[in-house]
Amino acid sequence: MNTIERRITFSLCLIVAALTASRANSQMVSPSVDKPDQPFSYFSAPTDEIGVMDAEAATEVTPEGYLRTGFGELMFFSGPELRPTHVRIRTLEDGHLPIMHYQFSQNGVAYRFTLFAATLDGKAEGTLVNFIRITMKNEGEQPNRAILATGMRYDAPNNTGAAHGDNRFDRPREGKVPGNYRQIGETFNPAWLYSFTPGSFLRDGRLLYEFPSGYASRGWTMHGRYNYPQDIAKPQRLTVDPTVPVGIVTYSRLLQPAEEYTLDFKMPVVPASDTAALDAATFDAAHAQVTAFWNRILAEGMQITLPEQKPVDTFYTNLVYDLIARDHIGPDYIQTVNKLHYHEFYLRDGADIVHSYDVTGYPQIAAQDLAFFAKSQKPDGNFLSQPQQYDGWGEAVWGYSQHYRITHDKAFAEWAIPQIGRAVQWLKQARAADPLHIMPASDVRDNEFVPGHLTGYNFLALSGLSLAIPMAQQTGHPDLASAWQAEYNDYRQAFLKVLDQRTKEENGYIPPALDGQKGGFDWGNLLAVVPEPTLSSRDPRVAATLKATQAKYAEGIMTYANGEFLHHYLTIKNTMTETIRGDQEQATKELYALLLHTSSTHAGFEFAILPWGDRNFQDNLAPHGWFAAEYRTLLRTMLVREDGNQLHLLSVISPDWIGQGKTISVTQAPTYFGSVAFQLTQPSADEADLALTTNFAPHSTDAPSAIVVHLPWFMQIQSAEANGHSIHATDGQLILPADTKAVRLHWSMRADAPKMSYQKTVDDYKAEYARRYAILMHGSAQ
């Protein structure tokens, strides 16, 4: 969670959290929102964004399906009453491209929407335009009239007292320095002058949106005063507030059975003065451009095939979300969290996003992002993106070092090492002045939300420093490597001394802070094993912390603020630790719980949703870029991961992925040892073939000492062969030579194997939610 100046303050959140459970749960959404014939979306009021990679802005698709920029909101109306449309379920083209579809039926007519964003010249800095196609089809057996209208309002109403509409974000906002929160836009002005041309609606002479010919009527507002005709011949100032739609264009056509009627609209993200290029742009050409671009980007990285589509679509879609969140401004590539209310750079989010790029095949994008990290290094050597948030030190040093570890890019290392050297000097001085000789205490009241020496800041710093040492050694800096090793050893000893004392007081649980104080929320204390193992995954304190935090789960995922809120991506710290520990069943359960809590467009969220509540994150808008990166890294970790000098495959797989005719495959997977590909095919229920393709030489120093294939906990192994030779499993693992190319397995499903899948998780959740809703509405006796 990030410092939040732009949304409801945390103190208010705690006031809300302090409400009684009965009152909190009195806000639920009717289970009827989850239609059995539609994809499942966890959120009752989902938000999406459409945009292009590296542009300075993007467009929110609101819970209703409207298009919101920093300048206004394009609305849609339908039917003879011209009621505002509201469609909750959206899908993506091909399951993962940022081309959004939704539809609804009214009076026998199906209204199908397609929305996406493209620049007119195909470049990130070009004019960014939203393209909208609406196709209306008569689905009945008699003539039916299709009626559709469009209009622009500045903002939606709100029920929270916020300065913006519900499930929206602040705009405009100007960042003081690159990376600060910013939103292009303009403040509402009651003196705006509105006008029409035959094909467009303008405000102060700048085009808000273009509409096609064939309309039935145009008007300043939905209704004229006393129903008098509206004269749109001359520009006019309108007496309207920010929530009133203006520039209404209405279409009405009687359709014969099966007849279709298509309308294309264009909405520049920034109102346009010069419209020649916009006028010439077509929906189909822009659609082809966007499709080709994203298919090329997706093809460059790690490829995953599973028998279940949801986890795969979520993997690909969330790469797109992180790339749309990135800004290219001048020489800088600035990785933000989303283009909505988290349009800001944070070292901690950014480091995990960069890591996700690196381990899934996008090292050039990662390097571009890392170049901006240097701007967060202060004159004293510390890395900070927000005051006192000392996790930035470890995240920056780790971000640099993990990039080198997987790319072996010595030119990058030579650029990064001087920065790390200054950072280590700051660390030595800060530790020397600290009474515990660890990372200094802070009081930022975010994440752990407790003052003191934060455990996670130290886990992260040790993770970063541990990787910087071999980078210095391997790039010809033995003196630095030796000095950094000495600093690491002294730091780790001081930290473990404090940690040992605190965990003894907590029955093994690793607390959020290290000063003996009570309180604080679980956050960085979940980082003992990831991103790098400060403690062994089998350390009893790791197990105790997993047990304590899993006891706080609700709806299968982590909670925050003493259990008051669900927290989506925080869960993944535990899930990755479980994957490394070999807690396969629990990790699988959490994978499905994470997927459950996404939208039908595979977007993740942060927090602000009450357990078993109304499933509304309010202004904490999705998609969230930290979830996006963490999920991609998690799925990669489950299928391909490194552990020391070993390469591990198939650490966690679902029972739903095993069975006759099913295939699990990974290609173009970068690892510390080189690229890896494998395919697990299952010609019958009791046999499987694993084919491996690697690019490391069997006896090179970069090759792993062994390939470890994990056997699913729900399968009973009868025999295994590697390269034609019999091999025995040890503790559920096959430990293979690095040159292994083929493995044959003979196995059978255990009789007690659980039934687990995304769809079963959804069905179980909907049943439980409906049960709780019935109790709320009718009492526990029902």
C-alpha positions in Angstrom: 0.0 0.0 0.0 1.3 3.4 -0.9 1.2 6.8 0.9 -2.2 8.1 0.0 -2.6 11.8 -0.3 -5.0 11.4 -3.1 -7.7 9.2 -1.5 -9.5 8.8 1.7 -7.1 9.3 4.6 -6.1 6.2 6.5 -7.5 7.6 9.7 -10.9 7.6 8.1 -10.3 4.1 6.9 -9.7 3.1 10.5 -12.9 4.8 11.6 -14.8 2.8 9.0 -13.0 -0.3 10.1 -14.1 0.2 13.7 -17.7 -0.3 12.8 -19.2 -3.4 14.2 -19.2 -6.5 12.1 -22.9 -6.6 11.8 -23.0 -3.1 10.4 -20.1 -3.8 8.0 -21.8 -6.9 6.7 -25.1 -5.0 6.3 -23.6 -3.8 3.0 -23.7 -6.7 0.6 -24.5 -7.0 -3.0 -27.3 -9.2 -4.2 -25.9 -12.6 -5.4 -28.1 -12.1 -8.5 -25.3 -9.9 -9.9 -23.3 -13.1 -10.7 -25.1 -14.4 -13.7 -24.5 -18.1 -14.4 -24.2 -17.4 -18.2 -21.5 -14.7 -17.7 -17.8 -14.7 -16.7 -17.3 -14.2 -13.0 -16.2 -10.8 -11.8 -15.4 -10.5 -8.1 -16.0 -6.7 -7.9 -19.4 -5.3 -7.7 -18.2 -2.0 -9.2 -15.2 -2.9 -11.4 -13.0 -0.3 -13.0 -10.7 -0.9 -16.0 -8.4 1.2 -18.0 -7.6 1.4 -21.7 -4.5 2.9 -23.0 -1.2 2.3 -24.8 2.2 1.5 -23.6 4.3 4.4 -22.3 1.7 7.2 -23.0 1.3 9.9 -20.4 -2.4 9.1 -19.7 -5.0 6.5 -20.1 -8.8 6.3 -19.8 -10.8 4.7 -17.0 -13.6 2.5 -17.9 -16.0 3.2 -15.1 -18.2 0.6 -13.3 -21.0 1.6 -15.6 -18.9 1.2 -18.8 -18.4 4.9 -19.4 -15.1 6.4 -20.6 -13.5 8.8 -18.1 -10.5 11.0 -18.8 -9.2 14.0 -17.0 -11.5 16.2 -19.1 -14.8 14.4 -18.9 -16.8 11.2 -19.1 -18.4 9.8 -22.3 -21.8 8.3 -21.3 -24.2 6.0 -23.1 -28.0 5.8 -22.9 -30.4 3.3 -24.5 -34.1 2.5 -25.0 -37.1 4.8 -25.5 -36.5 6.3 -22.0 -32.8 6.9 -22.8 -31.8 5.5 -19.5 -28.0 5.5 -18.7 -26.5 2.2 -19.5 -24.7 0.2 -16.8 -22.9 -3.0 -17.7 -20.7 -4.6 -15.0 -19.3 -7.6 -16.9 -16.6 -6.8 -19.5 -14.3 -9.2 -21.4 -11.0 -8.7 -23.3 -10.4 -9.6 -26.9 -8.7 -13.0 -27.2 -8.9 -13.2 -23.4 -6.0 -10.8 -22.7 -5.7 -7.9 -25.2 -6.7 -4.4 -24.0 -9.6 -4.3 -26.4 -12.7 -4.4 -24.2 -16.1 -5.9 -25.0 -19.4 -5.7 -23.2 -23.1 -6.1 -24.1 -26.6 -6.0 -22.9 -30.1 -6.6 -24.3 -33.1 -4.3 -24.1 -36.5 -4.5 -25.8 -35.3 -7.3 -28.0 -32.2 -5.5 -29.2 -28.6 -6.6 -28.3 -26.2 -3.7 -27.8 -22.6 -4.8 -28.2 -19.7 -2.4 -27.3 -16.0 -2.6 -28.2 -13.6 -0.1 -26.6 -9.9 0.5 -26.9 -7.3 3.2 -27.1 -4.7 3.9 -29.8 -2.5 6.7 -30.9 -3.0 8.1 -34.3 0.6 7.5 -35.4 1.2 4.4 -33.4 3.7 6.0 -31.2 3.4 6.5 -27.4 3.7 10.2 -27.6 1.1 10.6 -30.4 -2.4 11.8 -30.1 -4.2 9.3 -27.9 -7.8 8.5 -28.9 -10.5 6.2 -27.5 -12.3 4.2 -30.2 -15.8 3.0 -29.6 -17.9 0.7 -31.8 -21.5 0.0 -30.8 -23.4 -2.6 -32.8 -27.1 -3.0 -32.3 -28.8 -6.2 -33.5 -32.5 -7.1 -33.5 -32.6 -10.5 -31.8 -36.4 -10.8 -32.1 -38.7 -12.2 -34.7 -40.4 -8.9 -35.4 -39.2 -5.4 -36.1 -37.6 -3.7 -33.0 -36.3 -0.2 -32.6 -32.7 0.4 -31.5 -32.3 3.6 -29.6 -28.9 4.8 -28.4 -27.6 8.2 -27.2 -24.2 9.5 -26.2 -23.3 12.5 -24.0 -20.4 14.0 -22.0 -20.4 14.9 -18.3 -17.5 16.1 -16.3 -17.9 13.8 -13.3 -20.3 11.3 -11.6 -22.1 11.9 -8.4 -20.5 10.6 -5.2 -21.7 9.1 -1.9 -18.5 9.5 0.0 -17.9 13.3 0.2 -14.9 12.9 -2.0 -13.9 15.5 -4.5 -14.7 13.2 -7.4 -17.5 10.7 -8.3 -17.8 7.3 -6.9 -15.1 4.8 -8.1 -13.2 7.6 -9.8 -9.9 9.5 -9.2 -8.7 13.0 -8.7 -8.0 15.2 -11.7 -6.3 17.3 -12.7 -3.1 17.0 -10.6 0.3 18.2 -11.4 3.3 16.4 -10.0 6.1 18.6 -8.6 8.8 16.3 -9.9 8.9 13.4 -12.4 7.3 10.4 -10.8 5.0 12.3 -8.5 1.2 11.7 -8.7 -0.1 13.5 -11.7 -3.3 13.5 -13.9 -3.6 15.6 -17.0 -7.0 17.3 -17.2 -8.8 20.5 -16.4 -11.0 21.8 -13.6 -14.7 22.1 -14.2 -15.6 25.5 -15.4 -19.3 26.7 -15.5 -18.3 29.3 -18.1 -17.3 26.7 -20.7 -18.7 27.4 -24.2 -20.2 24.4 -25.9 -20.8 23.9 -29.6 -21.7 21.3 -32.2 -20.4 20.6 -35.7 -22.2 18.1 -38.0 -20.0 15.3 -36.6 -18.5 16.5 -33.3 -19.2 18.1 -29.9 -16.8 20.8 -28.7 -16.0 22.7 -25.5 -14.3 26.0 -25.8 -13.5 25.2 -29.4 -11.8 21.8 -28.6 -13.3 18.5 -29.7 -14.6 16.3 -26.9 -15.9 13.5 -29.1 -16.8 12.6 -32.7 -20.0 10.9 -33.7 -21.2 9.3 -36.9 -23.9 10.7 -39.2 -27.5 9.3 -39.2 -28.4 10.6 -35.8 -32.1 11.4 -35.0 -31.4 14.4 -32.9 -28.8 16.5 -31.1 -29.2 18.6 -28.0 -27.3 20.5 -25.3 -28.9 18.3 -22.6 -31.1 15.2 -22.3 -34.2 17.4 -22.1 -35.0 20.9 -23.1 -36.5 23.2 -20.5 -40.3 22.7 -20.5 -39.6 20.4 -23.5 -39.0 23.3 -25.8 -36.8 22.5 -28.8 -33.1 23.1 -28.2 -31.4 25.5 -30.6 -27.8 24.2 -31.2 -27.0 26.4 -34.1 -24.8 28.7 -32.1 -22.3 28.0 -29.3 -23.8 28.3 -25.8 -22.8 28.5 -22.2 -24.9 26.0 -20.2 -26.1 26.3 -16.6 -25.1 22.8 -15.6 -23.2 21.2 -12.7 -20.4 18.7 -13.2 -22.7 15.6 -13.2 -25.1 16.8 -16.0 -24.5 15.1 -19.3 -24.3 17.5 -22.3 -23.7 17.2 -26.0 -26.4 14.6 -26.4 -26.6 12.8 -29.7 -29.4 10.3 -30.3 -29.8 7.5 -32.8 -33.0 5.7 -33.5 -33.5 3.0 -36.1 -36.2 0.3 -36.7 -34.4 -3.0 -37.3 -35.8 -6.0 -39.0 -35.2 -9.4 -37.5 -31.4 -10.2 -37.4 -30.6 -6.7 -38.8 -27.6 -5.0 -37.4 -26.7 -1.3 -37.1 -23.2 -0.2 -36.2 -22.0 3.2 -34.9 -18.3 4.3 -34.5 -17.3 7.1 -32.1 -13.9 8.7 -31.3 -12.9 10.4 -28.1 -9.5 12.1 -27.8 -8.1 11.7 -24.3 -7.1 15.3 -24.5 -9.7 17.5 -26.2 -8.3 18.3 -29.7 -8.0 21.6 -31.5 -6.6 20.2 -34.7 -8.8 17.4 -35.8 -7.7 16.5 -39.3 -5.8 13.4 -38.3 -8.6 12.4 -35.9 -11.2 12.8 -38.6 -9.2 10.5 -40.9 -8.7 7.7 -38.4 -10.9 4.6 -38.6 -11.9 2.1 -36.0 -10.7 -0.9 -38.1 -7.3 0.5 -38.9 -6.7 1.5 -35.2 -8.0 -2.0 -34.1 -5.5 -3.7 -36.4 -2.7 -1.5 -35.1 -3.4 -2.2 -31.5 -3.9 -5.9 -32.0 -0.6 -6.2 -33.9 1.3 -4.2 -31.3 0.2 -6.2 -28.3 0.5 -9.5 -29.9 4.1 -8.7 -30.8 4.9 -7.6 -27.2 3.3 -10.7 -25.7 5.1 -13.0 -28.1 8.5 -11.6 -26.9 8.3 -13.0 -23.4 7.7 -16.1 -21.4 4.9 -18.3 -22.9 2.7 -20.4 -20.7 0.1 -23.0 -21.7 -2.2 -24.6 -19.1 -5.3 -26.7 -19.3 -7.1 -23.9 -17.5 -7.5 -20.5 -19.2 -8.1 -18.1 -16.3 -4.6 -18.3 -14.8 -3.0 -17.9 -18.3 -5.2 -15.0 -19.4 -4.4 -13.3 -16.0 -0.7 -13.8 -16.6 -0.7 -12.1 -20.0 -3.3 -9.4 -19.2 -1.3 -8.2 -16.2 1.8 -7.6 -18.3 -0.4 -5.3 -20.4 -1.7 -3.5 -17.4 1.9 -2.8 -16.1 3.0 -1.6 -19.5 0.0 0.7 -19.9 0.9 2.1 -16.4 4.3 3.1 -17.6 5.0 6.7 -18.7 7.7 7.8 -21.2 8.3 11.5 -20.6 11.4 13.0 -22.1 14.3 10.6 -21.4 12.5 8.9 -18.5 10.6 5.7 -18.4 8.6 6.0 -15.2 6.9 2.8 -13.9 3.7 3.8 -12.2 1.1 1.5 -10.6 -1.8 2.5 -12.8 -2.9 5.6 -14.7 -5.8 6.1 -12.3 -5.5 7.0 -8.6 -2.0 5.4 -8.3 -0.4 7.2 -11.2 2.9 7.6 -9.3 6.3 6.0 -9.0 7.2 4.0 -5.9 10.5 2.2 -5.4 8.9 -0.7 -3.8 6.2 -1.3 -6.4 8.6 -0.5 -9.1 11.2 -3.0 -8.0 8.8 -5.8 -8.0 7.4 -4.8 -11.4 10.9 -4.6 -12.8 11.6 -8.1 -11.3 8.5 -9.4 -13.0 9.7 -8.0 -16.4 13.1 -9.6 -15.8 12.0 -13.1 -14.9 9.3 -13.3 -17.6 11.5 -12.2 -20.6 11.5 -8.4 -20.8 15.0 -7.3 -19.6 15.1 -4.2 -21.9 11.9 -2.8 -20.4 13.3 -3.6 -17.0 16.5 -1.7 -17.7 14.6 1.3 -19.0 12.6 1.4 -15.7 15.7 0.9 -13.6 17.3 4.0 -15.1 14.7 6.1 -13.4 15.5 4.6 -10.0 18.6 6.7 -9.9 16.5 9.8 -9.5 15.3 8.5 -6.1 18.9 8.4 -4.7 19.4 11.3 -2.4 22.6 13.3 -2.0 23.4 11.2 1.1 23.2 8.0 -0.9 19.9 6.7 0.4 17.2 5.6 -2.0 13.8 7.1 -1.1 10.7 7.6 -3.1 8.8 8.8 0.0 10.2 10.3 3.3 11.3 7.7 5.9 10.1 4.7 3.8 13.4 2.9 4.1 12.2 -0.1 2.2 13.2 1.9 -0.8 16.9 1.3 0.0 16.6 -2.5 -0.2 14.1 -2.4 -3.2 16.5 -0.2 -5.3 19.6 -2.2 -4.5 17.8 -5.5 -5.0 16.2 -4.2 -8.2 19.6 -3.4 -9.7 21.2 -6.6 -8.5 18.5 -9.0 -9.5 18.5 -7.5 -13.0 22.2 -8.2 -13.3 21.8 -11.7 -11.9 19.5 -12.7 -14.7 20.9 -10.6 -17.6 24.7 -10.7 -16.7 24.8 -7.2 -18.3 28.2 -5.9 -17.2 27.6 -2.5 -18.7 24.5 -2.1 -16.5 26.4 -3.3 -13.5 29.1 -0.7 -14.1 26.4 2.0 -14.1 24.7 0.6 -11.0 27.6 -0.2 -8.8 28.6 3.4 -8.0 25.1 4.1 -6.9 25.1 1.0 -4.7 28.4 2.0 -3.3 27.0 5.4 -2.1 23.9 3.6 -0.8 26.1 1.2 1.3 28.0 4.1 2.7 24.7 5.6 3.8 23.6 2.3 5.3 26.9 2.0 7.3 26.5 5.4 8.8 22.8 5.0 9.5 23.4 1.7 11.2 26.3 3.1 13.3 24.0 5.8 14.6 21.1 3.5 15.3 20.8 2.0 18.8 20.0 -1.5 17.3 22.5 -1.2 14.5 19.9 -2.0 11.9 17.8 0.1 9.4 16.7 3.2 11.2 13.3 3.5 12.8 10.5 5.4 11.0 7.0 6.6 11.6 5.4 6.9 8.1 2.1 5.3 9.2 1.7 3.3 6.0 1.8 -0.5 5.3 2.9 -1.8 8.8 1.2 1.4 10.2 3.4 1.3 13.3 6.3 3.5 14.4 9.7 1.9 15.0 12.2 -0.4 13.4 10.3 -2.2 10.7 11.1 -5.8 10.1 10.5 -5.7 6.4 12.8 -2.8 5.8 15.6 -5.0 7.1 14.6 -8.1 5.1 14.6 -6.0 2.0 18.0 -4.4 2.7 19.6 -7.7 3.4 18.1 -9.1 0.2 19.5 -6.3 -1.9 22.9 -6.3 -0.3 23.2 -10.1 -0.6 22.8 -9.9 -4.4 25.0 -6.8 -4.8 28.0 -8.7 -3.5 28.3 -11.3 -6.3 27.5 -8.6 -8.8 30.6 -6.7 -7.6 32.7 -9.8 -7.5 31.7 -10.9 -11.0 32.3 -7.5 -12.6 35.9 -7.0 -11.3 35.3 -5.2 -8.1 36.7 -7.6 -5.4 37.4 -4.8 -2.9 33.8 -3.6 -3.0 32.6 -7.2 -2.8 34.7 -7.8 0.3 33.6 -4.6 2.0 30.0 -5.2 1.2 30.3 -8.8 2.5 31.7 -7.5 5.7 28.8 -5.0 6.0 26.3 -7.8 5.2 27.7 -10.1 7.8 27.7 -7.4 10.5 24.2 -6.2 9.6 22.7 -9.7 9.4 24.2 -10.5 12.8 22.8 -7.4 14.4 19.4 -7.9 12.8 19.1 -11.6 13.8 20.0 -10.7 17.3 17.0 -8.4 17.5 14.8 -10.8 15.5 15.6 -13.7 17.8 14.6 -11.7 20.8 11.3 -10.5 19.3 10.3 -13.9 17.9 10.9 -15.6 21.2 8.5 -13.1 22.8 5.9 -13.8 20.0 6.1 -17.6 20.1 8.0 -17.7 16.9 5.9 -15.2 14.9 7.9 -12.6 13.1 6.3 -9.2 14.1 5.9 -6.2 11.8 8.3 -4.1 14.0 11.3 -4.9 16.2 11.0 -2.6 19.3 8.8 -4.9 21.4 5.7 -2.7 20.7 2.3 -4.2 20.2 0.3 -3.5 17.2 1.2 -3.0 13.6 -0.1 -4.7 10.5 1.4 -7.7 8.7 3.4 -6.5 5.7 7.2 -6.7 5.5 7.3 -9.3 8.1 6.2 -11.7 5.4 9.5 -11.2 3.5 11.8 -13.6 5.4 12.1 -15.9 2.4 11.2 -13.6 -0.5 12.5 -11.8 -2.5 15.7 -13.5 -1.2 16.0 -15.9 1.7 17.3 -14.1 4.8 15.9 -17.1 6.7 15.6 -20.7 5.5 12.1 -21.5 4.1 12.0 -24.3 6.7 12.9 -22.0 9.6 10.3 -22.5 12.4 9.7 -18.8 12.5 8.7 -18.8 8.9 6.2 -21.6 9.6 4.9 -19.7 12.7 4.4 -16.5 10.7 2.6 -18.3 7.9 0.3 -20.0 10.4 -0.4 -16.7 12.2 -1.1 -14.8 9.1 -3.1 -17.5 7.4 -5.3 -17.5 10.5 -6.2 -13.9 9.5 -7.3 -14.8 6.0 -10.8 -14.1 4.8 -12.3 -15.4 1.6 -9.1 -17.3 1.1 -6.8 -14.3 1.0 -4.8 -12.0 3.4 -6.5 -9.3 5.4 -5.2 -5.9 6.5 -5.8 -3.6 9.4 -6.4 -6.3 12.0 -8.6 -8.3 9.7 -10.9 -5.4 8.7 -10.1 -5.3 5.0 -9.2 -7.9 2.4 -5.8 -7.3 0.9 -5.2 -8.9 -2.5 -1.5 -8.8 -3.5 -0.2 -9.0 0.1 -1.3 -12.6 0.0 1.2 -13.4 -2.7 4.2 -13.0 -0.3 2.9 -16.0 1.6 2.0 -17.9 -1.5 5.5 -17.6 -2.9 6.9 -18.6 0.4 4.7 -21.7 0.5 5.7 -22.5 -3.1 9.4 -22.5 -2.1 8.7 -24.5 1.1 6.8 -27.1 -0.8 3.4 -26.4 0.7 1.8 -27.3 -2.6 -1.8 -27.7 -1.6 -2.0 -24.4 0.4 -0.2 -22.6 -2.5 -2.7 -24.0 -5.0 -5.6 -22.9 -2.8 -4.2 -19.4 -2.6 -3.6 -19.3 -6.3 -7.3 -19.9 -6.9 -8.3 -17.5 -4.2 -6.2 -14.8 -5.8 -7.8 -15.5 -9.2 -11.2 -15.5 -7.6 -10.6 -11.9 -6.4 -10.1 -10.5 -9.9 -12.5 -9.0 -12.4 -13.7 -10.6 -15.6 -10.9 -8.6 -17.2 -8.4 -10.2 -14.8 -7.6 -7.0 -12.9 -6.4 -7.2 -9.3 -7.0 -4.7 -6.5 -5.2 -3.5 -3.4 -7.5 -3.3 -0.4 -10.6 -1.4 1.0 -13.0 -4.3 0.4 -14.6 -5.6 3.6 -14.7 -9.4 4.0 -18.0 -10.8 2.8 -19.1 -7.2 2.2 -20.3 -5.4 -0.9 -17.2 -6.3 -3.0 -16.6 -2.6 -3.7 -13.1 -1.1 -3.5 -14.6 2.4 -3.9 -11.8 4.8 -4.9 -8.9 2.2 -4.5 -9.1 1.5 -8.2 -8.2 -1.6 -10.2 -6.2 -2.7 -12.1 -3.3 -2.5 -9.6 0.2 -2.8 -11.0 1.8 -4.3 -7.9 -0.7 -7.2 -8.0 -0.1 -7.5 -11.8 3.7 -8.0 -11.3 3.4 -10.2 -8.2 0.9 -12.5 -9.9 3.1 -12.9 -12.9 6.1 -13.7 -10.8 4.1 -16.1 -8.7 2.9 -18.2 -11.6 6.4 -18.2 -13.0 7.7 -19.3 -9.6 5.2 -22.1 -9.5 6.3 -23.4 -12.8 10.0 -22.4 -13.1 12.2 -21.1 -10.3 15.8 -21.0 -9.1 17.0 -22.1 -5.6 20.7 -21.5 -5.1 22.4 -23.5 -7.9 19.4 -25.6 -8.7 16.6 -25.1 -11.2 13.2 -26.2 -10.0 10.3 -27.1 -12.3 6.6 -27.6 -11.5 6.9 -26.7 -7.9 3.1 -26.2 -7.7 0.5 -27.4 -10.1 -3.3 -27.8 -9.8 -5.1 -31.2 -9.9 -7.2 -29.6 -12.6 -4.1 -29.5 -14.9 -3.4 -33.3 -14.7 -5.3 -35.9 -16.7 -5.4 -37.6 -20.1 -4.8 -35.3 -23.0 -3.9 -32.3 -20.9 -0.7 -30.3 -21.5 1.4 -27.9 -19.4 4.1 -26.0 -21.3 6.5 -23.2 -20.7 8.7 -21.7 -23.4 11.1 -18.7 -23.5 11.5 -18.7 -19.7 14.6 -16.8 -18.6 16.5 -18.1 -15.6 19.8 -17.3 -13.9 21.2 -20.3 -15.8 19.9 -19.5 -19.3 16.5 -19.9 -21.0 14.4 -23.0 -20.3 11.4 -24.6 -22.0 9.5 -27.7 -21.1 6.3 -29.5 -22.0 4.4 -32.0 -19.9 2.1 -34.1 -22.0 -0.2 -36.8 -20.7 -1.1 -39.4 -23.2 -3.1 -41.3 -20.6 -4.4 -41.0 -17.1 -1.4 -43.0 -15.6 1.5 -41.6 -17.6 3.2 -38.4 -18.5 6.1 -37.2 -20.6 8.2 -34.2 -19.7 10.3 -32.8 -22.6 13.0 -30.3 -21.6 14.9 -27.8 -23.7 17.7 -25.7 -22.2 20.4 -23.5 -23.5 23.0 -24.0 -20.8 26.0 -26.2 -21.3 26.1 -29.2 -19.0 29.5 -28.4 -17.5 29.5 -24.6 -17.7 29.7 -22.5 -14.5 26.3 -21.0 -15.4 24.5 -24.3 -15.6 22.5 -25.5 -12.6 24.0 -28.3 -10.5 20.7 -30.2 -10.9 17.2 -29.9 -12.3 14.6 -30.6 -9.6 11.2 -31.7 -10.8 8.5 -31.6 -8.2 5.9 -34.3 -8.1 2.3 -33.2 -7.4 1.2 -34.0 -3.9 -2.1 -35.5 -5.2 -0.3 -38.0 -7.5 1.0 -41.4 -6.5 4.3 -42.1 -8.4 4.9 -45.7 -9.6 8.1 -45.2 -11.6 10.1 -42.5 -13.4 12.8 -42.5 -16.1 15.2 -39.7 -17.1 16.9 -39.9 -20.4 15.8 -43.6 -20.5 17.3 -44.5 -17.1 15.3 -45.3 -14.0 15.3 -42.7 -11.3 13.8 -42.6 -7.8 11.9 -39.8 -6.2 13.1 -38.3 -2.9 10.7 -36.3 -0.8 8.4 -35.9 -3.7 11.2 -34.6 -6.0 13.1 -36.0 -9.0 16.7 -34.6 -8.8 18.0 -34.8 -12.4 21.3 -34.0 -14.1 21.4 -30.6 -15.8 21.6 -32.3 -19.3 18.3 -34.1 -18.8 16.1 -33.9 -21.9 13.2 -36.3 -21.3 11.4 -37.7 -18.3 8.7 -40.4 -18.3 6.4 -40.7 -15.4 4.1 -43.5 -14.4 1.7 -42.3 -11.8 -1.9 -42.3 -10.7 -4.3 -39.8 -9.0 -4.6 -40.4 -5.3 -8.0 -41.5 -4.2 -8.2 -38.6 -1.7 -7.0 -36.0 -4.3 -9.0 -32.8 -3.8 -11.1 -31.3 -6.6 -9.6 -27.9 -7.2 -10.1 -25.5 -10.1 -10.8 -21.9 -10.7 -14.4 -22.6 -11.6 -14.9 -24.7 -8.4 -13.5 -21.9 -6.4 -15.9 -19.5 -7.9 -18.8 -21.8 -7.4 -17.9 -22.4 -3.8 -17.5 -18.7 -3.2 -20.9 -17.8 -4.8 -22.6 -20.5 -2.7 -21.1 -19.2 0.5 -21.8 -15.6 -0.4 -25.4 -16.5 -1.1 -25.7 -18.3 2.2 -24.5 -15.2 4.1 -26.7 -12.9 2.1 -29.7 -15.1 3.0 -28.8 -14.9 6.7 -28.4 -11.1 6.4 -31.8 -10.7 4.7 -33.8 -13.4 6.4 -32.0 -14.3 9.6 -30.0 -17.3 10.6 -33.0 -19.6 11.0 -33.7 -19.6 7.3 
